[in-house]
């Protein structure tokens, strides 16, 4: 595995943690968003968008 691929994997992991942290904070801050299903779907949707953006940038 090349160094560039390792950096991309690390970046995706960091972005995933950032997204999950932001969703957790939003659920904590706004009790109306307290539905765990809605929070889980929001996290999955943003992770899918970040992954799709990384894959489209890589040209695959």
PDBQT receptor file of N, H, CA, C and O in Angstrom, charges set to zero:
ATOM      1  N   UNK A   1       0.850  -1.168   0.000  1.00  0.00    +0.000 N 
ATOM      2  CA  UNK A   1       0.000   0.000   0.000  1.00  0.00    +0.000 C 
ATOM      3  C   UNK A   1       0.900   1.237   0.000  1.00  0.00    +0.000 C 
ATOM      4  O   UNK A   1       1.836   1.341   0.793  1.00  0.00    +0.000 OA
ATOM      5  N   UNK A   2       0.604   2.150  -0.887  1.00  0.00    +0.000 N 
ATOM      6  H   UNK A   2      -0.156   2.066  -1.531  1.00  0.00    +0.000 HD
ATOM      7  CA  UNK A   2       1.448   3.339  -0.998  1.00  0.00    +0.000 C 
ATOM      8  C   UNK A   2       1.164   4.329   0.128  1.00  0.00    +0.000 C 
ATOM      9  O   UNK A   2       0.165   4.224   0.839  1.00  0.00    +0.000 OA
ATOM     10  N   UNK A   3       2.046   5.265   0.264  1.00  0.00    +0.000 N 
ATOM     11  H   UNK A   3       2.858   5.351  -0.313  1.00  0.00    +0.000 HD
ATOM     12  CA  UNK A   3       1.899   6.274   1.308  1.00  0.00    +0.000 C 
ATOM     13  C   UNK A   3       0.675   7.148   1.056  1.00  0.00    +0.000 C 
ATOM     14  O   UNK A   3       0.015   7.581   2.001  1.00  0.00    +0.000 OA
ATOM     15  N   UNK A   4       0.373   7.407  -0.205  1.00  0.00    +0.000 N 
ATOM     16  H   UNK A   4       0.909   7.055  -0.972  1.00  0.00    +0.000 HD
ATOM     17  CA  UNK A   4      -0.794   8.216  -0.532  1.00  0.00    +0.000 C 
ATOM     18  C   UNK A   4      -2.083   7.509  -0.132  1.00  0.00    +0.000 C 
ATOM     19  O   UNK A   4      -3.007   8.140   0.381  1.00  0.00    +0.000 OA
ATOM     20  N   UNK A   5      -2.146   6.210  -0.365  1.00  0.00    +0.000 N 
ATOM     21  H   UNK A   5      -1.396   5.698  -0.782  1.00  0.00    +0.000 HD
ATOM     22  CA  UNK A   5      -3.336   5.445   0.014  1.00  0.00    +0.000 C 
ATOM     23  C   UNK A   5      -3.510   5.434   1.532  1.00  0.00    +0.000 C 
ATOM     24  O   UNK A   5      -4.631   5.534   2.030  1.00  0.00    +0.000 OA
ATOM     25  N   UNK A   6      -2.413   5.314   2.259  1.00  0.00    +0.000 N 
ATOM     26  H   UNK A   6      -1.502   5.232   1.854  1.00  0.00    +0.000 HD
ATOM     27  CA  UNK A   6      -2.497   5.353   3.716  1.00  0.00    +0.000 C 
ATOM     28  C   UNK A   6      -2.978   6.713   4.211  1.00  0.00    +0.000 C 
ATOM     29  O   UNK A   6      -3.753   6.792   5.164  1.00  0.00    +0.000 OA
ATOM     30  N   UNK A   7      -2.524   7.768   3.574  1.00  0.00    +0.000 N 
ATOM     31  H   UNK A   7      -1.894   7.704   2.799  1.00  0.00    +0.000 HD
ATOM     32  CA  UNK A   7      -2.976   9.104   3.948  1.00  0.00    +0.000 C 
ATOM     33  C   UNK A   7      -4.466   9.300   3.667  1.00  0.00    +0.000 C 
ATOM     34  O   UNK A   7      -5.169   9.939   4.450  1.00  0.00    +0.000 OA
ATOM     35  N   UNK A   8      -4.941   8.753   2.560  1.00  0.00    +0.000 N 
ATOM     36  H   UNK A   8      -4.370   8.233   1.925  1.00  0.00    +0.000 HD
ATOM     37  CA  UNK A   8      -6.363   8.853   2.234  1.00  0.00    +0.000 C 
ATOM     38  C   UNK A   8      -7.195   8.091   3.255  1.00  0.00    +0.000 C 
ATOM     39  O   UNK A   8      -8.241   8.579   3.683  1.00  0.00    +0.000 OA
ATOM     40  N   UNK A   9      -6.752   6.912   3.650  1.00  0.00    +0.000 N 
ATOM     41  H   UNK A   9      -5.902   6.516   3.303  1.00  0.00    +0.000 HD
ATOM     42  CA  UNK A   9      -7.471   6.130   4.660  1.00  0.00    +0.000 C 
ATOM     43  C   UNK A   9      -7.488   6.877   5.990  1.00  0.00    +0.000 C 
ATOM     44  O   UNK A   9      -8.516   6.915   6.665  1.00  0.00    +0.000 OA
ATOM     45  N   UNK A  10      -6.371   7.464   6.365  1.00  0.00    +0.000 N 
ATOM     46  H   UNK A  10      -5.536   7.434   5.816  1.00  0.00    +0.000 HD
ATOM     47  CA  UNK A  10      -6.313   8.247   7.598  1.00  0.00    +0.000 C 
ATOM     48  C   UNK A  10      -7.240   9.458   7.531  1.00  0.00    +0.000 C 
ATOM     49  O   UNK A  10      -7.915   9.781   8.508  1.00  0.00    +0.000 OA
ATOM     50  N   UNK A  11      -7.272  10.116   6.399  1.00  0.00    +0.000 N 
ATOM     51  H   UNK A  11      -6.723   9.854   5.605  1.00  0.00    +0.000 HD
ATOM     52  CA  UNK A  11      -8.151  11.266   6.229  1.00  0.00    +0.000 C 
ATOM     53  C   UNK A  11      -9.612  10.860   6.337  1.00  0.00    +0.000 C 
ATOM     54  O   UNK A  11     -10.399  11.553   6.982  1.00  0.00    +0.000 OA
ATOM     55  N   UNK A  12      -9.984   9.750   5.715  1.00  0.00    +0.000 N 
ATOM     56  H   UNK A  12      -9.344   9.187   5.191  1.00  0.00    +0.000 HD
ATOM     57  CA  UNK A  12     -11.366   9.281   5.817  1.00  0.00    +0.000 C 
ATOM     58  C   UNK A  12     -11.736   8.912   7.246  1.00  0.00    +0.000 C 
ATOM     59  O   UNK A  12     -12.863   9.154   7.678  1.00  0.00    +0.000 OA
ATOM     60  N   UNK A  13     -10.797   8.328   7.982  1.00  0.00    +0.000 N 
ATOM     61  H   UNK A  13      -9.881   8.132   7.631  1.00  0.00    +0.000 HD
ATOM     62  CA  UNK A  13     -11.066   7.998   9.380  1.00  0.00    +0.000 C 
ATOM     63  C   UNK A  13     -11.266   9.262  10.205  1.00  0.00    +0.000 C 
ATOM     64  O   UNK A  13     -12.168   9.322  11.042  1.00  0.00    +0.000 OA
ATOM     65  N   UNK A  14     -10.437  10.264   9.976  1.00  0.00    +0.000 N 
ATOM     66  H   UNK A  14      -9.705  10.215   9.297  1.00  0.00    +0.000 HD
ATOM     67  CA  UNK A  14     -10.587  11.518  10.710  1.00  0.00    +0.000 C 
ATOM     68  C   UNK A  14     -11.884  12.235  10.359  1.00  0.00    +0.000 C 
ATOM     69  O   UNK A  14     -12.545  12.785  11.239  1.00  0.00    +0.000 OA
ATOM     70  N   UNK A  15     -12.247  12.233   9.097  1.00  0.00    +0.000 N 
ATOM     71  H   UNK A  15     -11.710  11.786   8.382  1.00  0.00    +0.000 HD
ATOM     72  CA  UNK A  15     -13.504  12.858   8.683  1.00  0.00    +0.000 C 
ATOM     73  C   UNK A  15     -14.687  12.107   9.287  1.00  0.00    +0.000 C 
ATOM     74  O   UNK A  15     -15.670  12.725   9.697  1.00  0.00    +0.000 OA
ATOM     75  N   UNK A  16     -14.601  10.799   9.344  1.00  0.00    +0.000 N 
ATOM     76  H   UNK A  16     -13.803  10.297   9.011  1.00  0.00    +0.000 HD
ATOM     77  CA  UNK A  16     -15.679  10.005   9.950  1.00  0.00    +0.000 C 
ATOM     78  C   UNK A  16     -15.847  10.342  11.420  1.00  0.00    +0.000 C 
ATOM     79  O   UNK A  16     -16.972  10.489  11.898  1.00  0.00    +0.000 OA
ATOM     80  N   UNK A  17     -14.740  10.467  12.143  1.00  0.00    +0.000 N 
ATOM     81  H   UNK A  17     -13.826  10.348  11.755  1.00  0.00    +0.000 HD
ATOM     82  CA  UNK A  17     -14.822  10.851  13.553  1.00  0.00    +0.000 C 
ATOM     83  C   UNK A  17     -15.371  12.253  13.729  1.00  0.00    +0.000 C 
ATOM     84  O   UNK A  17     -16.138  12.509  14.657  1.00  0.00    +0.000 OA
ATOM     85  N   UNK A  18     -14.989  13.154  12.853  1.00  0.00    +0.000 N 
ATOM     86  H   UNK A  18     -14.367  12.946  12.099  1.00  0.00    +0.000 HD
ATOM     87  CA  UNK A  18     -15.490  14.522  12.919  1.00  0.00    +0.000 C 
ATOM     88  C   UNK A  18     -16.994  14.568  12.670  1.00  0.00    +0.000 C 
ATOM     89  O   UNK A  18     -17.716  15.282  13.368  1.00  0.00    +0.000 OA
ATOM     90  N   UNK A  19     -17.467  13.822  11.691  1.00  0.00    +0.000 N 
ATOM     91  H   UNK A  19     -16.881  13.242  11.124  1.00  0.00    +0.000 HD
ATOM     92  CA  UNK A  19     -18.898  13.798  11.379  1.00  0.00    +0.000 C 
ATOM     93  C   UNK A  19     -19.686  13.181  12.524  1.00  0.00    +0.000 C 
ATOM     94  O   UNK A  19     -20.720  13.714  12.925  1.00  0.00    +0.000 OA
ATOM     95  N   UNK A  20     -19.204  12.059  13.052  1.00  0.00    +0.000 N 
ATOM     96  H   UNK A  20     -18.363  11.626  12.726  1.00  0.00    +0.000 HD
ATOM     97  CA  UNK A  20     -19.904  11.419  14.171  1.00  0.00    +0.000 C 
ATOM     98  C   UNK A  20     -19.927  12.333  15.393  1.00  0.00    +0.000 C 
ATOM     99  O   UNK A  20     -20.932  12.387  16.101  1.00  0.00    +0.000 OA
ATOM    100  N   UNK A  21     -18.851  13.041  15.645  1.00  0.00    +0.000 N 
ATOM    101  H   UNK A  21     -18.035  12.997  15.070  1.00  0.00    +0.000 HD
ATOM    102  CA  UNK A  21     -18.812  13.986  16.761  1.00  0.00    +0.000 C 
ATOM    103  C   UNK A  21     -19.777  15.143  16.578  1.00  0.00    +0.000 C 
ATOM    104  O   UNK A  21     -20.430  15.573  17.529  1.00  0.00    +0.000 OA
ATOM    105  N   UNK A  22     -19.867  15.646  15.358  1.00  0.00    +0.000 N 
ATOM    106  H   UNK A  22     -19.337  15.297  14.586  1.00  0.00    +0.000 HD
ATOM    107  CA  UNK A  22     -20.799  16.739  15.093  1.00  0.00    +0.000 C 
ATOM    108  C   UNK A  22     -22.248  16.303  15.241  1.00  0.00    +0.000 C 
ATOM    109  O   UNK A  22     -23.068  17.048  15.778  1.00  0.00    +0.000 OA
ATOM    110  N   UNK A  23     -22.568  15.117  14.777  1.00  0.00    +0.000 N 
ATOM    111  H   UNK A  23     -21.902  14.512  14.341  1.00  0.00    +0.000 HD
ATOM    112  CA  UNK A  23     -23.937  14.617  14.936  1.00  0.00    +0.000 C 
ATOM    113  C   UNK A  23     -24.252  14.393  16.408  1.00  0.00    +0.000 C 
ATOM    114  O   UNK A  23     -25.353  14.704  16.862  1.00  0.00    +0.000 OA
ATOM    115  N   UNK A  24     -23.293  13.854  17.155  1.00  0.00    +0.000 N 
ATOM    116  H   UNK A  24     -22.399  13.601  16.786  1.00  0.00    +0.000 HD
ATOM    117  CA  UNK A  24     -23.491  13.657  18.591  1.00  0.00    +0.000 C 
ATOM    118  C   UNK A  24     -23.719  14.988  19.289  1.00  0.00    +0.000 C 
ATOM    119  O   UNK A  24     -24.593  15.096  20.150  1.00  0.00    +0.000 OA
ATOM    120  N   UNK A  25     -22.946  15.994  18.929  1.00  0.00    +0.000 N 
ATOM    121  H   UNK A  25     -22.236  15.905  18.230  1.00  0.00    +0.000 HD
ATOM    122  CA  UNK A  25     -23.112  17.314  19.532  1.00  0.00    +0.000 C 
ATOM    123  C   UNK A  25     -24.476  17.911  19.177  1.00  0.00    +0.000 C 
ATOM    124  O   UNK A  25     -25.139  18.497  20.033  1.00  0.00    +0.000 OA
ATOM    125  N   UNK A  26     -24.891  17.765  17.925  1.00  0.00    +0.000 N 
ATOM    126  H   UNK A  26     -24.353  17.289  17.230  1.00  0.00    +0.000 HD
ATOM    127  CA  UNK A  26     -26.187  18.312  17.514  1.00  0.00    +0.000 C 
ATOM    128  C   UNK A  26     -27.328  17.644  18.260  1.00  0.00    +0.000 C 
ATOM    129  O   UNK A  26     -28.280  18.312  18.665  1.00  0.00    +0.000 OA
ATOM    130  N   UNK A  27     -27.245  16.327  18.449  1.00  0.00    +0.000 N 
ATOM    131  H   UNK A  27     -26.472  15.784  18.120  1.00  0.00    +0.000 HD
ATOM    132  CA  UNK A  27     -28.291  15.611  19.186  1.00  0.00    +0.000 C 
ATOM    133  C   UNK A  27     -28.284  16.050  20.647  1.00  0.00    +0.000 C 
ATOM    134  O   UNK A  27     -29.345  16.194  21.254  1.00  0.00    +0.000 OA
ATOM    135  N   UNK A  28     -27.112  16.262  21.212  1.00  0.00    +0.000 N 
ATOM    136  H   UNK A  28     -26.249  16.145  20.719  1.00  0.00    +0.000 HD
ATOM    137  CA  UNK A  28     -27.016  16.706  22.607  1.00  0.00    +0.000 C 
ATOM    138  C   UNK A  28     -27.535  18.134  22.770  1.00  0.00    +0.000 C 
ATOM    139  O   UNK A  28     -28.183  18.451  23.767  1.00  0.00    +0.000 OA
ATOM    140  N   UNK A  29     -27.253  18.986  21.801  1.00  0.00    +0.000 N 
ATOM    141  H   UNK A  29     -26.726  18.728  20.991  1.00  0.00    +0.000 HD
ATOM    142  CA  UNK A  29     -27.602  20.406  21.901  1.00  0.00    +0.000 C 
ATOM    143  C   UNK A  29     -29.077  20.667  21.629  1.00  0.00    +0.000 C 
ATOM    144  O   UNK A  29     -29.677  21.538  22.259  1.00  0.00    +0.000 OA
ATOM    145  N   UNK A  30     -29.662  19.928  20.708  1.00  0.00    +0.000 N 
ATOM    146  H   UNK A  30     -29.174  19.220  20.196  1.00  0.00    +0.000 HD
ATOM    147  CA  UNK A  30     -31.065  20.128  20.321  1.00  0.00    +0.000 C 
ATOM    148  C   UNK A  30     -31.855  18.866  20.653  1.00  0.00    +0.000 C 
ATOM    149  O   UNK A  30     -31.777  17.882  19.918  1.00  0.00    +0.000 OA
ATOM    150  N   UNK A  31     -32.602  18.880  21.732  1.00  0.00    +0.000 N 
ATOM    151  H   UNK A  31     -32.665  19.680  22.329  1.00  0.00    +0.000 HD
ATOM    152  CA  UNK A  31     -33.348  17.669  22.123  1.00  0.00    +0.000 C 
ATOM    153  C   UNK A  31     -34.374  17.221  21.093  1.00  0.00    +0.000 C 
ATOM    154  O   UNK A  31     -34.779  16.058  21.102  1.00  0.00    +0.000 OA
ATOM    155  N   UNK A  32     -34.804  18.111  20.208  1.00  0.00    +0.000 N 
ATOM    156  H   UNK A  32     -34.475  19.055  20.201  1.00  0.00    +0.000 HD
ATOM    157  CA  UNK A  32     -35.769  17.704  19.187  1.00  0.00    +0.000 C 
ATOM    158  C   UNK A  32     -35.156  16.728  18.184  1.00  0.00    +0.000 C 
ATOM    159  O   UNK A  32     -35.878  16.005  17.496  1.00  0.00    +0.000 OA
ATOM    160  N   UNK A  33     -33.831  16.708  18.102  1.00  0.00    +0.000 N 
ATOM    161  H   UNK A  33     -33.245  17.295  18.660  1.00  0.00    +0.000 HD
ATOM    162  CA  UNK A  33     -33.142  15.773  17.200  1.00  0.00    +0.000 C 
ATOM    163  C   UNK A  33     -32.755  14.486  17.922  1.00  0.00    +0.000 C 
ATOM    164  O   UNK A  33     -31.849  13.775  17.488  1.00  0.00    +0.000 OA
ATOM    165  N   UNK A  34     -33.430  14.194  19.003  1.00  0.00    +0.000 N 
ATOM    166  H   UNK A  34     -34.166  14.772  19.355  1.00  0.00    +0.000 HD
ATOM    167  CA  UNK A  34     -33.016  13.113  19.889  1.00  0.00    +0.000 C 
ATOM    168  C   UNK A  34     -33.324  11.718  19.354  1.00  0.00    +0.000 C 
ATOM    169  O   UNK A  34     -32.968  10.723  19.985  1.00  0.00    +0.000 OA
ATOM    170  N   UNK A  35     -33.964  11.635  18.227  1.00  0.00    +0.000 N 
ATOM    171  H   UNK A  35     -34.253  12.443  17.714  1.00  0.00    +0.000 HD
ATOM    172  CA  UNK A  35     -34.262  10.314  17.687  1.00  0.00    +0.000 C 
ATOM    173  C   UNK A  35     -33.006   9.598  17.251  1.00  0.00    +0.000 C 
ATOM    174  O   UNK A  35     -32.303  10.090  16.368  1.00  0.00    +0.000 OA
ATOM    175  N   UNK A  36     -32.699   8.462  17.831  1.00  0.00    +0.000 N 
ATOM    176  H   UNK A  36     -33.270   8.063  18.549  1.00  0.00    +0.000 HD
ATOM    177  CA  UNK A  36     -31.460   7.766  17.456  1.00  0.00    +0.000 C 
ATOM    178  C   UNK A  36     -31.454   7.298  16.011  1.00  0.00    +0.000 C 
ATOM    179  O   UNK A  36     -30.397   7.216  15.386  1.00  0.00    +0.000 OA
ATOM    180  N   UNK A  37     -32.617   6.995  15.486  1.00  0.00    +0.000 N 
ATOM    181  H   UNK A  37     -33.475   7.062  15.994  1.00  0.00    +0.000 HD
ATOM    182  CA  UNK A  37     -32.667   6.562  14.083  1.00  0.00    +0.000 C 
ATOM    183  C   UNK A  37     -32.316   7.731  13.166  1.00  0.00    +0.000 C 
ATOM    184  O   UNK A  37     -31.576   7.559  12.197  1.00  0.00    +0.000 OA
ATOM    185  N   UNK A  38     -32.843   8.918  13.468  1.00  0.00    +0.000 N 
ATOM    186  H   UNK A  38     -33.444   9.058  14.255  1.00  0.00    +0.000 HD
ATOM    187  CA  UNK A  38     -32.536  10.094  12.651  1.00  0.00    +0.000 C 
ATOM    188  C   UNK A  38     -31.055  10.443  12.750  1.00  0.00    +0.000 C 
ATOM    189  O   UNK A  38     -30.430  10.781  11.745  1.00  0.00    +0.000 OA
ATOM    190  N   UNK A  39     -30.491  10.364  13.952  1.00  0.00    +0.000 N 
ATOM    191  H   UNK A  39     -30.999  10.089  14.769  1.00  0.00    +0.000 HD
ATOM    192  CA  UNK A  39     -29.070  10.669  14.119  1.00  0.00    +0.000 C 
ATOM    193  C   UNK A  39     -28.206   9.644  13.391  1.00  0.00    +0.000 C 
ATOM    194  O   UNK A  39     -27.217  10.009  12.755  1.00  0.00    +0.000 OA
ATOM    195  N   UNK A  40     -28.564   8.388  13.476  1.00  0.00    +0.000 N 
ATOM    196  H   UNK A  40     -29.367   8.091  13.992  1.00  0.00    +0.000 HD
ATOM    197  CA  UNK A  40     -27.815   7.346  12.768  1.00  0.00    +0.000 C 
ATOM    198  C   UNK A  40     -27.884   7.509  11.261  1.00  0.00    +0.000 C 
ATOM    199  O   UNK A  40     -26.881   7.347  10.566  1.00  0.00    +0.000 OA
ATOM    200  N   UNK A  41     -29.077   7.832  10.755  1.00  0.00    +0.000 N 
ATOM    201  H   UNK A  41     -29.891   7.963  11.320  1.00  0.00    +0.000 HD
ATOM    202  CA  UNK A  41     -29.214   8.033   9.315  1.00  0.00    +0.000 C 
ATOM    203  C   UNK A  41     -28.442   9.264   8.845  1.00  0.00    +0.000 C 
ATOM    204  O   UNK A  41     -27.858   9.258   7.762  1.00  0.00    +0.000 OA
ATOM    205  N   UNK A  42     -28.440  10.310   9.654  1.00  0.00    +0.000 N 
ATOM    206  H   UNK A  42     -28.915  10.315  10.534  1.00  0.00    +0.000 HD
ATOM    207  CA  UNK A  42     -27.678  11.504   9.285  1.00  0.00    +0.000 C 
ATOM    208  C   UNK A  42     -26.189  11.192   9.248  1.00  0.00    +0.000 C 
ATOM    209  O   UNK A  42     -25.480  11.649   8.352  1.00  0.00    +0.000 OA
ATOM    210  N   UNK A  43     -25.714  10.420  10.213  1.00  0.00    +0.000 N 
ATOM    211  H   UNK A  43     -26.291  10.049  10.941  1.00  0.00    +0.000 HD
ATOM    212  CA  UNK A  43     -24.302  10.050  10.232  1.00  0.00    +0.000 C 
ATOM    213  C   UNK A  43     -23.950   9.190   9.031  1.00  0.00    +0.000 C 
ATOM    214  O   UNK A  43     -22.936   9.427   8.374  1.00  0.00    +0.000 OA
ATOM    215  N   UNK A  44     -24.775   8.195   8.738  1.00  0.00    +0.000 N 
ATOM    216  H   UNK A  44     -25.599   8.002   9.271  1.00  0.00    +0.000 HD
ATOM    217  CA  UNK A  44     -24.508   7.331   7.584  1.00  0.00    +0.000 C 
ATOM    218  C   UNK A  44     -24.549   8.101   6.272  1.00  0.00    +0.000 C 
ATOM    219  O   UNK A  44     -23.741   7.856   5.376  1.00  0.00    +0.000 OA
ATOM    220  N   UNK A  45     -25.490   9.032   6.161  1.00  0.00    +0.000 N 
ATOM    221  H   UNK A  45     -26.147   9.231   6.888  1.00  0.00    +0.000 HD
ATOM    222  CA  UNK A  45     -25.598   9.807   4.924  1.00  0.00    +0.000 C 
ATOM    223  C   UNK A  45     -24.373  10.691   4.717  1.00  0.00    +0.000 C 
ATOM    224  O   UNK A  45     -23.862  10.791   3.601  1.00  0.00    +0.000 OA
ATOM    225  N   UNK A  46     -23.906  11.323   5.771  1.00  0.00    +0.000 N 
ATOM    226  H   UNK A  46     -24.321  11.241   6.677  1.00  0.00    +0.000 HD
ATOM    227  CA  UNK A  46     -22.739  12.176   5.609  1.00  0.00    +0.000 C 
ATOM    228  C   UNK A  46     -21.465  11.364   5.395  1.00  0.00    +0.000 C 
ATOM    229  O   UNK A  46     -20.575  11.796   4.663  1.00  0.00    +0.000 OA
ATOM    230  N   UNK A  47     -21.368  10.202   6.022  1.00  0.00    +0.000 N 
ATOM    231  H   UNK A  47     -22.091   9.851   6.617  1.00  0.00    +0.000 HD
ATOM    232  CA  UNK A  47     -20.215   9.334   5.767  1.00  0.00    +0.000 C 
ATOM    233  C   UNK A  47     -20.222   8.825   4.323  1.00  0.00    +0.000 C 
ATOM    234  O   UNK A  47     -19.174   8.734   3.684  1.00  0.00    +0.000 OA
ATOM    235  N   UNK A  48     -21.407   8.497   3.819  1.00  0.00    +0.000 N 
ATOM    236  H   UNK A  48     -22.259   8.571   4.338  1.00  0.00    +0.000 HD
ATOM    237  CA  UNK A  48     -21.502   8.056   2.430  1.00  0.00    +0.000 C 
ATOM    238  C   UNK A  48     -21.126   9.184   1.472  1.00  0.00    +0.000 C 
ATOM    239  O   UNK A  48     -20.475   8.952   0.453  1.00  0.00    +0.000 OA
ATOM    240  N   UNK A  49     -21.537  10.398   1.806  1.00  0.00    +0.000 N 
ATOM    241  H   UNK A  49     -22.065  10.586   2.634  1.00  0.00    +0.000 HD
ATOM    242  CA  UNK A  49     -21.183  11.534   0.950  1.00  0.00    +0.000 C 
ATOM    243  C   UNK A  49     -19.675  11.788   0.976  1.00  0.00    +0.000 C 
ATOM    244  O   UNK A  49     -19.082  12.075  -0.064  1.00  0.00    +0.000 OA
ATOM    245  N   UNK A  50     -19.052  11.687   2.148  1.00  0.00    +0.000 N 
ATOM    246  H   UNK A  50     -19.534  11.454   2.992  1.00  0.00    +0.000 HD
ATOM    247  CA  UNK A  50     -17.603  11.891   2.235  1.00  0.00    +0.000 C 
ATOM    248  C   UNK A  50     -16.865  10.792   1.478  1.00  0.00    +0.000 C 
ATOM    249  O   UNK A  50     -15.876  11.069   0.799  1.00  0.00    +0.000 OA
ATOM    250  N   UNK A  51     -17.332   9.555   1.586  1.00  0.00    +0.000 N 
ATOM    251  H   UNK A  51     -18.135   9.330   2.137  1.00  0.00    +0.000 HD
ATOM    252  CA  UNK A  51     -16.695   8.450   0.858  1.00  0.00    +0.000 C 
ATOM    253  C   UNK A  51     -16.865   8.613  -0.645  1.00  0.00    +0.000 C 
ATOM    254  O   UNK A  51     -15.928   8.362  -1.403  1.00  0.00    +0.000 OA
ATOM    255  N   UNK A  52     -18.040   9.026  -1.080  1.00  0.00    +0.000 N 
ATOM    256  H   UNK A  52     -18.801   9.229  -0.463  1.00  0.00    +0.000 HD
ATOM    257  CA  UNK A  52     -18.278   9.228  -2.505  1.00  0.00    +0.000 C 
ATOM    258  C   UNK A  52     -17.405  10.354  -3.042  1.00  0.00    +0.000 C 
ATOM    259  O   UNK A  52     -16.902  10.272  -4.163  1.00  0.00    +0.000 OA
ATOM    260  N   UNK A  53     -17.225  11.399  -2.251  1.00  0.00    +0.000 N 
ATOM    261  H   UNK A  53     -17.634  11.465  -1.341  1.00  0.00    +0.000 HD
ATOM    262  CA  UNK A  53     -16.371  12.500  -2.680  1.00  0.00    +0.000 C 
ATOM    263  C   UNK A  53     -14.922  12.041  -2.803  1.00  0.00    +0.000 C 
ATOM    264  O   UNK A  53     -14.228  12.417  -3.748  1.00  0.00    +0.000 OA
ATOM    265  N   UNK A  54     -14.465  11.231  -1.852  1.00  0.00    +0.000 N 
ATOM    266  H   UNK A  54     -15.028  10.926  -1.085  1.00  0.00    +0.000 HD
ATOM    267  CA  UNK A  54     -13.085  10.729  -1.920  1.00  0.00    +0.000 C 
ATOM    268  C   UNK A  54     -12.910   9.795  -3.119  1.00  0.00    +0.000 C 
ATOM    269  O   UNK A  54     -11.883   9.851  -3.795  1.00  0.00    +0.000 OA
ATOM    270  N   UNK A  55     -13.887   8.948  -3.387  1.00  0.00    +0.000 N 
ATOM    271  H   UNK A  55     -14.721   8.903  -2.837  1.00  0.00    +0.000 HD
ATOM    272  CA  UNK A  55     -13.773   8.036  -4.523  1.00  0.00    +0.000 C 
ATOM    273  C   UNK A  55     -13.840   8.779  -5.854  1.00  0.00    +0.000 C 
ATOM    274  O   UNK A  55     -13.140   8.421  -6.802  1.00  0.00    +0.000 OA
ATOM    275  N   UNK A  56     -14.673   9.806  -5.927  1.00  0.00    +0.000 N 
ATOM    276  H   UNK A  56     -15.241  10.097  -5.157  1.00  0.00    +0.000 HD
ATOM    277  CA  UNK A  56     -14.742  10.553  -7.181  1.00  0.00    +0.000 C 
ATOM    278  C   UNK A  56     -13.459  11.354  -7.408  1.00  0.00    +0.000 C 
ATOM    279  O   UNK A  56     -13.042  11.544  -8.551  1.00  0.00    +0.000 OA
ATOM    280  N   UNK A  57     -12.841  11.817  -6.342  1.00  0.00    +0.000 N 
ATOM    281  H   UNK A  57     -13.180  11.663  -5.414  1.00  0.00    +0.000 HD
ATOM    282  CA  UNK A  57     -11.590  12.552  -6.496  1.00  0.00    +0.000 C 
ATOM    283  C   UNK A  57     -10.448  11.641  -6.905  1.00  0.00    +0.000 C 
ATOM    284  O   UNK A  57      -9.501  12.078  -7.560  1.00  0.00    +0.000 OA
ATOM    285  N   UNK A  58     -10.535  10.357  -6.513  1.00  0.00    +0.000 N 
ATOM    286  H   UNK A  58     -11.304  10.002  -5.981  1.00  0.00    +0.000 HD
ATOM    287  CA  UNK A  58      -9.458   9.426  -6.871  1.00  0.00    +0.000 C 
ATOM    288  C   UNK A  58      -9.584   8.932  -8.300  1.00  0.00    +0.000 C 
ATOM    289  O   UNK A  58      -8.636   8.365  -8.842  1.00  0.00    +0.000 OA
ATOM    290  N   UNK A  59     -10.740   9.138  -8.919  1.00  0.00    +0.000 N 
ATOM    291  H   UNK A  59     -11.510   9.599  -8.478  1.00  0.00    +0.000 HD
ATOM    292  CA  UNK A  59     -10.916   8.743 -10.321  1.00  0.00    +0.000 C 
ATOM    293  C   UNK A  59     -11.319   7.300 -10.508  1.00  0.00    +0.000 C 
ATOM    294  O   UNK A  59     -11.179   6.774 -11.612  1.00  0.00    +0.000 OA
ATOM    295  N   UNK A  60     -11.813   6.634  -9.476  1.00  0.00    +0.000 N 
ATOM    296  H   UNK A  60     -11.926   7.061  -8.579  1.00  0.00    +0.000 HD
ATOM    297  CA  UNK A  60     -12.220   5.233  -9.614  1.00  0.00    +0.000 C 
ATOM    298  C   UNK A  60     -13.689   5.113  -9.834  1.00  0.00    +0.000 C 
ATOM    299  O   UNK A  60     -14.204   4.003  -9.971  1.00  0.00    +0.000 OA
TER     300      UNK A  60
